[in-house]
């Protein structure tokens, strides 16, 4: 019995099946990596600059001590202990802050990048206000000081030529503008670069506390926290509180400073946590404080208040002869700073709208 075998396929059919391409899955194209340039060297350089600024601030402490010693020989008498302590603590804090941020920048830490950028903006704003204040008030104060020195001289003394005084004032203002305006601008330009932030993220992969809130909100929170600490210092060393047309001194003034410091500390924490209640308390209380300061500066006698906190008649005479104190220039500068802070708080409203609407959006998503 014969069995038929199936016929072999045609040669052309076999070759055609072998040449047919097999279907393949599409290969995904990886996205292009963003352009990135390591800025580690720049972070080290700017960190060293911050350390140098911290050392310069630390050098002010022995100069303050020397000034306190020399004040005993002057017509105004010895410096008040509270004034000496306040000045030393202020410059010591500045020195510590610059050095810590400088070391953190050299180590390329995320928190150092954020805090340096925030402090640079704060330094630029306050530095611009100080430079404007010096430009407006320093010529008057210098003329008054020279006139006072000529009156107190035992014999006739030659007057300082106007041209020489103009050159001295110009150099002082330029020196102040370099450190108070140009240096913060240089820090802002460098630390605002995306490459700098990316370098810190790659060198420091751990998320830090400074990244838990938007950077503009972090700036307001840090400023209010530092302000709260400063209010405690002033309340202890110089208890002189402006309160709706009069100056409080002694224990009532110290208590007001402590209460205001506690309020600012709470607002700083609430803003950092993006709590709308903190923003509302800030925008309600800041105008009230502005009104209290304005009424006090325009109506109350500051020299009389200074006499109540222990200043001698000689010290009051020196202050009264200085047009910068007599005209409340420093106090009005503080008022201007509060106005700037209030405007910045109003601008921050956009972040707290998002924070307030987030729970509602989440509920709608879950219901859907």
C-alpha positions in Angstrom: 0.0 0.0 0.0 1.5 3.3 -1.0 1.1 6.4 0.9 1.0 9.7 -0.9 3.2 12.4 0.6 2.2 16.0 0.4 3.8 17.8 -2.4 6.7 20.1 -1.6 5.8 23.8 -1.6 6.9 25.7 -4.6 10.3 27.2 -4.4 9.1 30.7 -5.0 6.5 30.4 -2.2 9.2 29.3 0.4 11.5 32.2 -0.6 8.7 34.7 -0.4 7.7 33.6 3.1 11.3 33.8 4.3 11.7 37.3 2.9 8.5 38.7 4.5 9.4 41.2 7.4 8.2 40.3 10.8 6.1 43.0 12.6 8.1 44.7 15.5 6.9 46.9 18.4 7.7 50.6 18.1 10.8 51.7 20.1 10.0 54.6 22.4 12.3 57.6 21.8 13.8 58.8 25.1 13.1 62.5 25.9 16.1 64.8 25.5 17.8 65.6 28.7 17.5 69.2 29.7 20.7 71.3 29.3 22.5 71.4 32.6 25.8 72.9 33.7 27.3 72.1 37.0 27.8 75.2 39.1 29.7 73.7 42.0 32.7 76.0 41.6 30.4 79.1 41.7 28.7 77.8 44.8 32.1 77.5 46.5 33.1 81.0 45.4 29.9 82.6 46.7 30.1 80.6 49.8 33.6 81.9 50.5 32.3 85.5 49.9 29.5 84.9 52.5 32.1 83.7 55.0 34.1 86.9 54.3 31.0 89.0 54.9 30.4 87.1 58.1 34.0 87.8 59.3 33.6 91.5 58.5 30.4 91.6 60.5 32.3 89.9 63.4 35.0 92.6 63.2 32.3 95.1 64.1 32.0 93.7 67.6 35.4 94.9 68.8 34.8 98.2 67.1 31.6 98.6 69.0 33.4 97.8 72.2 36.0 100.4 71.3 33.2 102.9 70.5 31.6 102.2 73.9 35.0 102.9 75.6 35.6 106.1 73.7 32.0 107.3 74.4 33.0 107.7 78.0 35.4 110.5 76.9 32.8 112.2 74.7 30.2 114.9 75.6 27.4 112.4 75.5 28.8 110.1 78.2 28.9 106.3 78.3 26.9 104.1 76.0 23.8 102.6 77.5 24.3 98.9 78.4 21.2 98.0 76.5 22.4 99.8 73.4 25.8 98.0 73.6 24.2 94.6 74.1 21.8 95.1 71.2 24.5 96.2 68.8 26.8 93.2 69.8 24.0 90.7 69.5 22.9 92.1 66.1 26.4 91.9 64.5 27.1 88.5 66.1 23.9 87.1 64.6 24.7 88.6 61.2 28.2 87.0 61.4 26.8 83.6 62.4 24.2 83.7 59.6 26.7 84.6 56.9 29.2 82.0 58.0 26.5 79.2 58.3 25.1 80.0 54.8 28.6 80.2 53.4 29.5 76.8 54.6 26.2 75.4 53.4 26.7 76.9 50.0 30.2 75.4 49.8 28.6 72.0 50.7 25.9 72.7 48.0 23.0 72.1 50.4 19.5 72.8 49.2 18.6 74.8 52.3 21.6 77.0 51.9 20.6 77.8 48.3 17.0 78.7 49.3 17.9 80.8 52.4 20.7 82.6 50.6 18.3 83.6 47.8 15.7 84.8 50.3 18.2 86.7 52.4 19.7 88.3 49.3 16.3 89.7 48.3 15.8 90.9 51.8 19.2 92.5 51.9 18.6 94.2 48.5 15.3 95.8 49.6 16.6 97.0 53.0 19.9 98.0 51.5 18.2 100.2 48.9 16.1 101.8 51.6 19.2 102.5 53.7 21.1 103.9 50.8 18.2 106.3 50.0 18.1 107.3 53.7 21.8 108.0 53.8 21.7 110.0 50.6 18.9 112.2 51.9 20.0 112.5 55.6 23.7 112.2 55.7 24.6 115.6 54.3 22.4 117.3 56.9 23.8 115.2 59.7 27.4 115.8 58.7 26.9 119.6 58.4 25.2 119.6 61.8 28.1 117.5 63.4 30.7 119.8 61.9 28.9 122.9 63.2 28.6 121.3 66.6 32.3 120.5 66.7 33.2 124.1 65.7 31.1 125.4 68.5 32.6 123.1 71.1 36.2 123.8 69.9 38.3 125.9 72.4 39.5 128.1 69.6 38.6 129.1 66.1 38.8 126.1 63.7 38.8 126.2 59.9 35.6 125.1 58.2 35.6 122.0 56.0 35.4 123.1 52.4 32.2 122.2 50.6 34.0 120.4 47.9 35.9 118.1 50.3 32.7 117.4 52.2 30.9 116.5 48.9 33.7 114.1 48.0 33.6 112.4 51.4 29.8 112.0 51.3 30.0 110.6 47.8 32.6 108.0 48.8 30.5 107.0 51.8 27.4 106.6 49.7 29.2 104.7 46.9 30.8 102.3 49.5 27.3 101.7 51.1 25.7 101.2 47.7 28.4 98.5 46.7 27.8 96.5 49.9 24.1 97.1 50.3 22.9 97.0 46.7 25.4 95.6 44.2 26.5 92.6 46.4 22.9 91.4 47.0 22.2 91.8 43.3 25.2 89.6 42.4 24.0 86.9 44.8 20.4 87.1 43.4 21.6 86.8 39.8 23.8 83.8 40.6 21.4 81.9 43.0 18.4 82.5 40.8 20.0 80.5 37.9 18.3 77.1 37.2 21.7 75.5 36.9 22.5 76.5 40.5 19.3 75.0 41.8 19.8 71.8 39.8 23.4 71.5 41.1 22.2 71.7 44.7 19.4 69.1 43.9 21.9 66.7 42.5 24.6 67.2 45.1 22.1 67.1 47.9 19.4 64.6 46.9 17.6 64.7 50.3 14.5 67.0 50.3 15.0 69.8 52.9 12.6 71.8 55.1 13.0 74.9 52.9 11.3 73.0 50.0 8.0 72.4 51.9 6.6 75.8 50.9 7.0 78.1 47.9 10.1 80.2 48.0 8.3 83.6 48.2 6.3 82.4 51.2 9.4 81.1 52.7 10.9 84.6 52.4 8.0 86.2 54.3 8.1 83.5 57.0 11.9 83.9 57.5 11.6 87.7 57.7 8.8 87.5 60.3 10.7 84.9 62.4 13.8 87.1 62.4 11.7 90.1 63.2 10.2 88.3 66.2 13.6 87.5 67.6 14.7 91.2 67.1 11.6 92.4 68.9 12.4 90.3 71.9 16.0 91.8 71.9 14.7 95.4 71.6 12.1 94.7 74.3 14.8 93.6 76.7 17.5 96.2 75.9 15.5 99.3 74.8 11.9 99.1 76.1 10.4 102.0 74.1 7.2 100.9 72.3 5.1 103.3 70.0 1.4 102.9 71.0 -1.2 105.0 69.2 0.2 108.4 69.9 2.4 107.8 72.9 5.6 105.9 73.8 5.3 103.2 76.4 8.4 102.5 78.5 9.6 100.0 81.1 7.6 96.9 81.8 4.5 97.9 79.7 6.7 98.5 76.7 8.6 95.2 77.2 5.3 93.3 77.5 4.1 94.9 74.2 7.3 93.9 72.4 7.0 90.3 73.7 3.3 90.1 72.6 4.1 91.4 69.2 7.1 89.0 68.9 4.8 86.1 69.8 2.3 87.2 67.2 4.9 87.5 64.5 6.3 84.1 65.4 2.8 82.5 65.0 2.3 84.3 61.7 5.7 83.0 60.5 4.8 79.4 61.3 1.3 79.7 59.8 2.6 81.2 56.6 5.2 78.5 56.3 2.4 75.9 56.6 0.3 77.8 54.0 -2.5 78.3 56.5 -4.9 81.0 55.3 -5.6 82.1 58.8 -2.0 83.2 59.2 -2.2 85.4 56.1 -5.4 87.0 57.2 -4.0 87.8 60.7 -0.9 89.4 59.0 -2.9 91.6 56.6 -5.2 92.7 59.4 -2.6 93.4 62.1 0.1 95.1 60.0 -2.1 98.1 59.1 -3.0 98.5 62.7 0.7 98.6 63.7 1.3 101.0 60.9 -1.4 103.4 62.2 0.0 103.1 65.7 3.5 103.9 64.6 2.5 106.8 62.4 0.4 108.4 65.2 3.2 108.0 67.7 5.9 109.4 65.4 3.9 112.4 64.5 2.6 113.3 67.9 4.7 112.0 70.8 8.0 113.4 72.1 10.7 110.9 71.4 13.3 112.7 73.5 11.1 112.7 76.5 10.6 108.9 76.1 14.4 108.4 75.8 14.8 110.2 79.1 12.5 107.7 80.7 14.6 104.7 79.7 17.8 106.1 81.4 19.4 108.4 79.0 21.3 111.3 80.6 20.8 115.0 79.8 24.1 115.0 77.9 23.1 112.1 75.7 19.7 113.6 75.0 21.5 116.9 74.0 23.6 115.0 71.5 20.6 113.2 70.1 18.6 116.3 69.9 21.4 118.1 68.0 21.4 115.3 65.4 18.8 116.1 62.7 18.4 112.3 61.8 17.0 111.7 65.3 15.3 115.0 65.7 13.4 114.5 62.5 12.4 110.8 63.3 14.2 109.8 60.1 15.1 106.3 61.4 11.6 105.8 62.7 10.0 106.8 59.4 12.4 104.4 57.7 11.0 101.7 59.9 7.5 102.7 58.9 8.4 102.6 55.3 9.7 99.0 55.8 6.4 98.0 57.3 4.6 99.4 54.3 6.8 97.4 52.0 6.1 94.3 54.1 2.3 94.9 53.9 2.5 95.2 50.1 4.4 92.0 49.9 1.9 90.2 52.0 -0.9 91.3 49.7 1.1 89.9 46.8 1.4 86.5 48.5 -2.4 86.1 48.5 -2.2 83.9 45.3 -0.5 81.1 47.3 -3.1 81.1 50.0 -6.0 81.0 47.5 -4.5 77.7 46.2 -4.0 76.4 49.7 -7.6 77.2 50.7 -9.2 75.7 47.6 -7.1 72.5 47.6 -9.4 70.6 50.1 -12.5 71.5 48.1 -10.9 70.3 44.9 -9.9 67.1 46.6 -13.5 66.5 47.8 -14.9 67.1 44.4 -12.4 64.6 42.8 -13.2 61.9 45.4 -17.0 62.4 44.9 -16.6 62.1 41.1 
